[in-house]
Amino acid sequence: MKTIQLFACGFLALTLTNCQDESEDASTMDDYNSMANKTLKMPEKMKGHSIYVSSNNSGKLSVFDIQESLEMPSMKSLSLPYMDADGVEYDVNRDAIYQVNRSDKALVTLSHISQTMDGDAIMPTAMGPSTFVNGRGSALYDNKVVVVDDVTPGKLVSYHVNEDVISDFRQYNVGFEVWDVHVNGKDLWAIEDVSSNLVYFKDFHNAKSGDLMYSAKVSIEGLIRTHGLDYDAMTDTMVLTDIGSAAVPDDGALVIINEFSNKFMAAMDSEMIPMEDQIRIEGDMTELGNPVDVAVSPAKQAIFVAERAQQKLLIFEMPVSSGNYAPIYSTSVPGASSVTIDF
């Protein structure tokens, strides 16, 4: 019971903050609430309008601009000096991309992204040490990027990052195969690969290198195998992907969980979030086969998907009920493996 009480008191507060000192103790709920709007609302002048999609077979970074239209974005393709990439994060403070370079088994920085033109060949301005074997998803937090190492048992590797230097920070053994992660404040959410499980690590921000024990784990009823996740703290919305069978190219789905905090806490006893607490996008009109990553924008009322089986970027309107919905935008992205947005 003590664990549940701690989770209930601290969950929303921790997801709403961005602490700069990893040794700093947690503040009070009032302190967090007073900071929430300042922390979560990006200044208008810093907001972007781009979608970034990695590829694991083309040596390209695809960038889509939705400033003019969500349904008909413009697109540019940037050439990279490596073929296989996955996790991708945008740093608004540095106008830089951090990308998991699977070819060289290293995290890299791609600087001055907004200044690039279609067809440009770009070189990394920084490359980290080769401390992962099978890099997958990633998450940016407090001038650090955590990268999934999808080995058995799974690992997470965290790096200090900027435009010029990427250095090893900490390494964690999580004890299960992991595909993707998402950081909110001091906490981390992880996808357990080859399962329907969502795993929560409280106070990940302060965790030291070594074995990392999770705080809670729940399964998502009806979900076969999840890969990607994204969470919006302002609206308390969690979005998960379901790739179904990896060998089947048209059985994918998206799972949207509104009022996620309460639903996750309620599921801690049963260890499952039931179907009635979910909204699902699935069916033959969706073009979802193996959706490996996702980004959500409640401000745009849209969900952005890296669809690997169909090798596409898909954009869906945010649904209010489950259904077989066609994407409002669908375009080819060979080897689509990860997606992020800068708005």
Buried (B, 14 or more C-beta within 10 A) or exposed (E): EEEEEEBEEBBBBBBBBBBEEBEEEBBEEEEBEEBBEEBBEEEEEEEBBBBBBBBBBBBBBBBBBBEEEBEEBEBBBBEBEBBBBBBBBBBBEBBBBBBBBBEBBBBBBBBEBEEBEEEEEBEBBBBBEEBBEBBBBBBBBBBBBBBBBBEEEBBBBBBBBBBEEBEBBBBBBBBBBBBBBBBBBBBBBBBBBEBBBBBBBBBBBBBEEEEBEBBBBBBBBBBBBBBBBBBBBBBBBBBBBBBBEBEEBBBBBBBBBBEBBBBBBBBBEEEBBEEEBBBBBBBEEBBBBBBBBBBBBEEBEBBBBBBBBBBBBBBBBBBEEBBEBBBBBBBEBEBBBBBBBBB
